[in-house]
Amino acid sequence: MTTSGENTPREGAVQNWIEDNRDSLAEHLLELIEIETPTDNPDTFDRFFDRLGSDLRAAGLETSRIPGDETGGRLEAWSPARAETGEIQLLIGHADTVWPLGTIEERPPTIREDVLEGPGALDMKGGLTQLTFALRALAELAVDPALPVHVLVSSDEEVGSPESKPRVVELAKRANRVFVLEPASGPEGKIKVARKSVGHFTVRITGEAAHAGLEPEEGASATEELGTVIHRLHELTDVETGVTVNVGEVEAGLRSNVVAPEARAEVDVRAPTEEAAAAVEEQIRTLEPTTPGTELTVEGGFGRPPMEPTPDNRLLWERVRAVGRHLGLELEGTRSGGASDGNDASQHAPTIDGFGAVGDGAHETYEYVDLGALADRVALLAACLCDDPLPPDPEQELEADS
């Protein structure tokens, strides 16, 4: 394991290679952006995965294209020397974006100075470019990673990874460490060392319809109860502990002159730990109606577990920071309120997230990647892939470093 703040000859060679290929880095990202890949258009991924697969094979990996049932499937790539059951280091990315077909024509990607702006640039074709160039650098410099590499790039992450999640978990169980190439946090480029659990609940209320003018007393208003429920749900937010509850979508009633017989609320819930998630879920599920004549039911639950700062994850983060110092990078960590495949992978292996491109505006019209920072992150990923494997007992190394 490298621990000093001085650059090694290998790391210096990687940085020099990247500097020599900076123009190609921007060109590659631009080409990936121009191949549109909306999550809900599975057919668009064939061309994209053909391109990315060719890039990864050129970097010395073997590849396999796995079709999806209702999604665009996934691309996997791995070191040729990888054993079927041996330990690996897993790199996770996704090719799907939130942008509909035709967005490129409306807002063509542009490069100005050291910034590339375009739909999907940050989330996360910048991370896929970073992956490609890190592996290319190692291959062309004849540097072997410390462990066999396995790459998984999905097409359904933006909708919760319904088809790719089982494979993410399967591979994570074999991994010594996992690097998730989601965008870094904010233009400062903070690494995501923890993520909240994310839940979605639907609260349904049934009442009794009645004419609002002639016999309102015969009805039971689901809308009235909905108002009470919204207030009670929002009271569950606790900023200090990191639990947030938000009623983001509601539907109620038939028309203004009818006492509402039905109402519905869609609820987003975030929690930093399994314990906090279980507690807030229990509070939501035990809600009781207070408006006479109404009934209340709760559906849904937490879809992704939290990525917590476990000893394994903390050790990986300390390793990444040490590698960053060798490269002249002073990295900062943060907790993210969003979820990714890292939430699931971290249940089975040491995981670092937000390890991808630096920029701002993910899912926004001004989405961009900082090309200078992207070059730094290519070097960081390449160097981390060559760092010593993590030990079985992280506490021992953490104590030694403290």
Summary of the structure (lengths in Angstrom):
residues: 402
radius of gyration: 24.0
end to end distance: 15.6
largest distance: 86.1
contacts: 1433
relative contact order: 0.18
helix: 37%
strand: 25%
